[in-house]
Amino acid sequence: MLSIIAGLPPKDNQGRIFHIQDAQQAYMTRAQELLQVSGMKMLGTALSKKEDRMKEAANLMLKSGHIQEYCEIQMDLGNY
């Protein structure tokens, strides 16, 4: 927020507050990132296990309204 007030461009989207219209795309992007990232990149975080990353990605898909992708990830996890 301070960088925006100072007139500087934001450095990344990690601290960005999304407009309601951007939220769906932000959730989708984050979910796809979680599905593609390796466990070594997430080492030391709560999402270091592939199963945990898949569960979080499924939740993000559900929040963004992509029910089919949510169901597909849940099936991959063995949750029928």
C-alpha positions in Angstrom: 0.0 0.0 0.0 2.8 2.4 0.8 4.5 1.9 -2.5 1.2 2.7 -4.3 0.8 5.8 -2.2 4.4 6.8 -2.9 3.6 6.4 -6.7 5.8 3.3 -7.1 4.5 0.3 -9.0 3.8 -2.8 -6.9 6.6 -5.3 -6.9 4.5 -8.4 -7.0 0.9 -9.6 -6.6 1.5 -11.3 -3.2 0.4 -8.3 -1.2 -2.1 -7.0 -3.7 -5.7 -6.6 -2.7 -7.8 -7.8 -5.7 -10.9 -6.2 -7.0 -13.9 -8.6 -6.9 -13.7 -9.0 -10.7 -10.1 -10.0 -10.5 -10.6 -12.6 -7.7 -11.7 -15.4 -9.9 -8.6 -15.1 -12.1 -6.3 -14.8 -9.1 -7.7 -18.0 -7.6 -7.3 -19.8 -10.8 -3.8 -18.7 -11.3 -2.8 -19.6 -7.8 -4.5 -23.0 -8.1 -2.6 -23.8 -11.3 0.6 -22.7 -9.7 0.1 -25.0 -6.8 -0.6 -27.9 -9.1 2.5 -27.3 -11.2 5.1 -26.4 -8.5 7.4 -29.1 -7.1 7.6 -30.0 -3.5 11.1 -28.7 -3.2 10.0 -25.1 -4.0 7.4 -25.4 -1.2 9.8 -27.0 1.2 9.4 -25.7 4.7 5.8 -24.6 4.2 2.5 -26.2 5.0 2.1 -27.0 1.3 5.3 -29.1 0.9 3.3 -32.3 0.4 1.7 -32.8 -3.0 -1.6 -33.9 -1.4 -1.8 -30.7 0.6 -1.1 -28.6 -2.5 -3.8 -30.5 -4.4 -6.3 -29.9 -1.6 -5.5 -26.2 -1.5 -5.8 -26.0 -5.3 -9.2 -27.8 -5.2 -10.4 -25.3 -2.6 -9.3 -22.4 -4.8 -11.0 -23.9 -7.8 -14.2 -24.2 -5.8 -14.0 -20.5 -4.7 -13.4 -19.4 -8.2 -16.5 -21.3 -9.4 -14.8 -24.0 -11.4 -16.7 -27.0 -10.1 -15.5 -29.5 -12.7 -11.8 -28.8 -12.0 -12.6 -29.1 -8.3 -14.2 -32.5 -8.8 -11.3 -33.7 -11.0 -8.8 -32.8 -8.3 -10.9 -34.4 -5.6 -11.1 -37.6 -7.8 -7.3 -37.5 -8.2 -7.0 -37.4 -4.4 -9.4 -40.4 -4.0 -12.3 -38.4 -2.6 -15.4 -39.6 -4.4 
